[in-house]
Amino acid sequence: MFKKLLKKKEKKPKTIFDEISDRHLIIRIIILCLSLFLSAVVFNLLQLPTKIVSGGSAGIAVITESAFGWTPSIVLFIIYASLLVLSLFTLGYESTLGAAIATFVYPLFVDWTSNITSLISLDTSDMLLMAIFIGVLNGFVTGVNYKIGFSSGGTNIISQVLYKWKHWSISKTSLFLNAIIVICGGFCFGWTMVMYSIIVVAINSITMDRVLLGISKSKTFYVITTEEEKVKDYIMNDLGHGVTIFNVHGGFLEKKKHVLMTVVPTNDYFKLTAGVKTIDKNAFFVVIDAYESSVQKEILPITEDLVE
């Protein structure tokens, strides 16, 4: 009995994903905090004064501040903390680290920058210009967070949980949640504001995708590596995505090789590229946009005689 307890306490060996998470962790956390600070400045300098509800936790904070006079930083902390608990129980520690930092840091930054309009005088009468800047800056922040392998928390957690449980598209569930928040903003601030909100959401999405080197919600990876089995095992077991294997011939030396193909959500871009490079630093892969893709759950048969 005692031996069994000891075995349970033994530390599990680090996986490739653990190594990726630990690599440059301090720098990644600093980048996350800087992006959250920029997001807080955008919220207090542009979004709150103009009452543009662009969805997400910030949109809820704008609505509650105007309708009930609730302090935005407190509202944001309550939303983030509630969803953090959900993330811990459903997504696990690794996926919750960024959200845990954002839960405490972002509301604090929003509180610290709440008087920024008294320091920076800005004419917010041009609503179209404000909507463009809010969309670009928030999209940049979200894209940076995904690129360094962190989630900024908030309502994004709901989409991630639904993706894990039901395999519902993250982009579609995010769009649905944001649409509900934007419509609520329409009841509070008028339907003209909804049109500005739609502009913000559209620009936000485009900017985020551009930061992540693409314009689609999924990426197709073609990988050529000498560590084929390890890479395949990492993609299937660590990331939970399917792999298709193609037989190909090299055009110059005419050597037979295998190409691994997988389709992953855009927010897994960092995990896959960093993981493949960890296994085989000389691996060659091509990344292209994928549309109307669904995540595979089983390895597909090897395609024979792809190139004659």
N, C-alpha and C positions, 0 to 999 in steps of 0.2 A: 504494500500500500504506500509506504514511504517513498519507494523508488518511483512509483507512478506519479506522485506529487512532484518529485524532483524533475521528472521528464517534462511535466507540464510547464515548469518554471524555466526550463532551458530556452534560451533565446533562439529564435529561428534565424537561419542564415539570411543575409541580406539578398534581396532580389535585385534585378537590374533596375526596376523602377525605384527601389529604395536608394540605390546609388545615384540615380538621376535627381531624386528629390533632395538628397544631401549636397549635391554638387553646387557650389556657389550659392548656397542657401542664403547667406547673409546679404549678398548683393541683390539677389532676387527679392528679398524682403524689403530692402531699401527702395528698390524700384517700385514695388507695390505701394509702399507708403507715400512716395512722391506722386504716383499716379492718383492715389486717393486724396492727397492734398489738392492736386489740380482739380479733381472732381468737386471737392468742397468749395473751392474758389468759384468754379463755374456755377455751382448751385446758388451761392449767396450773391454773386455779382450779376449773373445773367438770368437764371431760371426763376428764382424766388421773386425778384422785382417785376418780371414780365408776366408771371403766373402761367408760364407755358408748361403744361403737364405732358411730359414725354414718356410717361410710363415708368415702371419700376418703383423702387422704394422712394426715390426722390420725388416722383410724381405724387405718390400718396402723401408725402410730407408737405408738399405745396398745397394740396387740397385741404388737409386737416388744419394747416396754419391759417388759411383764409376762412374756412368754415367754422372752426371752433377756437381758433387762437392758440392752438397747441404749439409748443416749442418744437421746431423741426428736428433738432438734435436728439431730443428725447423720443420722439416718434420713430426716428430712424434706428435708434438703439433698441427699442422694443421690437421692431420688425426684424432687424438683423439677429438679435439674440434668440427670438422665437424660431426663426428658420435655421439658426445655427444648431439648435438642439435636434431639429429634424434631420439636418445633414449628418450629424454625428451618428445617429442611429441607423441611417440608411446608406450613406455614401462612404462612411469610414473616416478614419483620422487623416489619411493622406489627402483626400479630396476636400477636407474641411479646414486645413491649415490656413489657406488664404482667406477663407470666409471668417475664421476665428480672429485673424488680425484685423480684417475690415470691420468686424462687429464692434470692436473697441476703438480703433483708430479713426474710422470715417466719421462717426458721430462727434468725436472729440474735435476733429478738424472743422467740421461744420459749425460747432459751437465757437471755436477760436476765430473763425473768419466771418462770424455773423455781423460784425460791424465794418466789413471791408468796403461797403458803399460809402462810408464816411471818409475813407482814406483815398479811394479811387472814384473820381467823378466820371460817370459814364452816361451818355444819352441813350436811353433804351426805347426811344419813341419809334425807331425803325424796327418793327417787329420781325420783318423778314430777315434782316441782317442778324438780329439776335437769334432767330431760329437756326440760321445756317451755322453760326458760331457754336451754339449749344450742341448741335448735331455732330459737328466735326470734332470738337474737343471731347465730348463724351464717348464718341466712337473710337477716338484715339486711345483714351484711357482703357476702355474695355478690351480693345485689341491688344494693347501692351500687356494687360493682366493675363489674357489667355496665352500670349506668346511666351511668357515666362513661366507658364504652367500653374498659374493661380486663378482661382475664381474670386471675384470681388464680393461674393455673397449676395444677400438680399433676395429679391424675387427670382434671380437666376437659379437659386437652389431648387425651387419648385420644378422648373423645367428639367433640371438634371435628375431629380428624383423620379419624375414621370418617365424619363428616358430609361432609367435603370429598371424600373418596375414594369412598364408597359411597352418600352421601346418606341415611345412616341417621339417624333422629331422635335429636337430642342428648339429649332428655329420656329416651328409652327406653334408650339406651346408658348414660347416667349411672345410671339406675335399676338396670340389670343389673350394672354394675361395683360400685355401692354394695351391692347385695344379696350379691354374692360376699364382700365385705369384712365385712359384718355377719354372715354365716353363719360365717366364720372366727372372728369374735369370739365367736359362740355356742359353738364348740368350746373356746375358752379360758376364758370367764367364765360359761358356763351359758346355757341357753335363755331363762331369765327376762330376762336382759340384752338378748336379741334383741328382746323386746317393747318395752323402753324405747328401744332403737335405732330401731325402726320409728316410734315416736312422734316421736323427734327428726327423722328423715328427712321425715316427713309435715309437721310444723310448719315445718321448714326450707324445704320447697318452697312452702308457702302464703305464708310471710313474704316470701320472695324475689320471688314473683309480685306480691304487694301493693306491694312497694317499686318494682317496674317497672310499676306502674299497670295491673295485669291479673291474671287468674287462669289464663290459658292459656299454652301454650308457643309460640304463634304469634299474630301480630297482622295484621289486615286494615287496610290503609291506603286511604282514598279521598282523592285529592288533586285540587284545582282550582287551576290555576296558569296564568299568562300565558306561562310559559317551558316549555311542554309538552314540546318535543323535548329540551331539556336535562335536564329531570327524568327523562324516560323513558330517556334515554341513561345517566344516572347509575345508575338502579335496575338496568338490564339489564347494563351493561358493568362498572360499578364494584362493585356489590353482587352481581351474578350472579343476580338474581331476575326472574321474568317480570312482564309488565304487561298488563292488560286495559283497553281503552279503551271507555268508554260515551258515547253521545250523550245529552245531557239538555237540558231547557229550564228556564230560571230561572222561578220562580213569580211574581215581581213584575214584572220587566221583560220576561220571556218571551224572553230571548236564548238562542240555542243555544250550548251549551258542551260541552267534553269533560271527563269525570272519569276519572282514572287510578286503577286499582285494582291493588294488589299484596299478596301475602301473604308475610310474612317471619318468621323465627324471632325470638323475644323478645329474644335477645341482639344482634340487629341493629337494635333500636329506636332506639338513640342515633345510629347511622350514618345511618339513613334520615331521621329528623326533622332532624338537624343539617345533612345534605346538602341537603334540600329548602329549608330556610331560608337556606342559603348561596346557592343559585341564585336563589330568589325569596323575599325577606323578607315579601312580602305573600301568599304562598301560603296557601291554606286547606285543612286536611286533617282528616279524622275517623278515629279509631283505635278499632277494636272487637276483641274477642277472636275468635280463629278456632280451630275444633276440627277434628280429623281432616284437617288441611290438608297439602298436599304442595307443595313449591317448584316453580313453573313454570319451564321452561327456554326456552320460545319465546313470543314475543309472540302473543297471540291476536287473531283478526280483530276489527275494530271492529264493535260491536253496533249495527246500524242500527234506527232507529225504536223506541228503548227507551221514549221518551215520545212519545205521539202529540199 
